[in-house]
């Protein structure tokens, strides 16, 4: 395959991928490199895909936050960590996370902890709180919010 046809094929494949679902720029860059393109060709295609709006990291971050929060019930810490791992800029992560309503977020955490509480076997209240705290942290919720909610569940 000639150099030019490899680039054209890669561009078509990347456009088809990006048309089917959202991808971050870094993930597409890695795919292009794995298809045999060199770094400058990959960067050129990334620029083309971004200009044509096939790749948009802001749109990706917003969709990722919405999906992981609504469907997977993840907290902001876990969502932000996954976005950072995908090389999404911090300001895009912060603006996407800001779309989550704080009151709704706290209520969701309260509902998740209340639901999970039924499945926990604990020796005492201290043990129960520890298990619920670890569960909440594993879901990516902020510790200060978890402490507030767990203290409220007592009363």
C-alpha positions, 0 to 999 in steps of 0.5 A: 500500500502506498503512503498516500493510500494508507493515510486516506484509508486511515482517515476513512476508518477514523471518520467511520469510528468517530461517526459511530460514537464519541472518541477522545482525540488521544484514543484516535491518535493511538489507533492511527499509530497502531494502523501504521501511520507515523506521528506527523501523519497521525497529527495531521489526521487528528487536526482534520478530524477535529476541524471537521468536528468528528473529534471534539474533546468537550463533547466527549467529556460531556457525554462521558460524564452524563453516561457514567453518572446516570448509568454507572452511578459513578461519582465525580472523583472516579469520572474525573480520573477516567477522563484524565487517563484519556488525556482530556484537559482539566478545564474541560473535565471541570466544565463537564462535571459542573453540569451535574446538579449538586442537590441531585448529586447528593440525593443520588449518593444518599439513595445509592448508600441507602440501597447498598445498606440493605446488603451489608452485614455489620457488627455495629454502627461503626462497622456499617459506616466504614463499609458504606464509606469504602463502598462510596469511595470505590464508586468515586464519591467525595469523602467529605460528602460521604461523611456528611451523608453517613452522619445524617443517616444516623439520625 
